[in-house]
Amino acid sequence: MLKETTVNRELKAYRAKNGLTQKDMANIIGVDETTYHLKENGKRTFNIREVQTLKSKTGMSNEEAIVIFLK
């Protein structure tokens, strides 16, 4: 079982709150669903472009991005 990290826990909560699926998020940042799944579950990291794209396309605030990606 994969240990839940702050990133995946907070990002999953953000997705649920906004009614987005992993497929939606993958489409937003321009990766396939498998790659997004690996990123959300801590097997790969999000790059700054992907974080900026998520912020601009989903309305994620700076505060939400800090909680999700920098803790």
C-alpha positions in Angstrom: 0.0 0.0 0.0 1.3 3.4 -1.0 2.0 5.8 2.0 -0.3 8.8 1.7 1.7 12.0 1.5 0.6 15.6 2.0 0.6 16.2 -1.7 -1.6 13.4 -2.7 -4.0 13.8 0.3 -4.4 17.6 -0.3 -4.6 17.3 -4.1 -7.2 14.5 -3.9 -9.2 16.7 -1.6 -8.9 19.7 -4.0 -10.0 17.5 -6.9 -13.0 16.2 -5.0 -14.0 19.7 -3.8 -13.9 20.9 -7.4 -15.5 17.8 -9.0 -12.5 16.9 -11.1 -11.2 13.5 -11.9 -7.6 12.4 -12.4 -8.4 12.3 -16.2 -9.6 15.9 -16.0 -6.4 17.0 -14.2 -4.3 15.0 -16.7 -5.9 16.8 -19.6 -5.4 20.2 -17.9 -1.7 19.7 -17.5 -1.2 17.9 -20.8 -0.2 14.4 -19.7 -1.8 11.0 -19.9 -3.9 9.7 -17.0 -1.3 7.2 -15.9 1.4 9.9 -15.7 -1.0 12.1 -13.7 -1.8 9.2 -11.3 1.9 8.7 -10.7 2.4 12.4 -10.0 -0.6 12.6 -7.6 0.6 9.5 -5.8 4.1 10.8 -5.2 5.9 8.5 -7.7 6.7 11.5 -9.9 6.9 15.2 -9.2 4.9 18.1 -10.7 7.1 20.6 -12.5 6.5 24.4 -12.1 4.7 24.6 -15.4 2.2 22.0 -14.4 1.5 23.7 -11.1 1.1 27.1 -12.8 -1.3 25.5 -15.4 -3.3 23.8 -12.6 -3.6 27.2 -10.8 -4.7 29.1 -13.9 -7.0 26.5 -15.4 -8.7 25.4 -12.1 -8.8 28.6 -10.2 -6.4 27.3 -7.6 -5.3 30.1 -5.2 -1.7 30.7 -4.3 -2.6 29.6 -0.7 -4.1 26.3 -2.0 -1.0 25.7 -4.2 1.3 26.3 -1.2 -0.7 23.8 1.0 -0.8 21.2 -1.7 2.7 21.4 -3.3 5.0 23.0 -0.7 4.3 21.2 2.6 
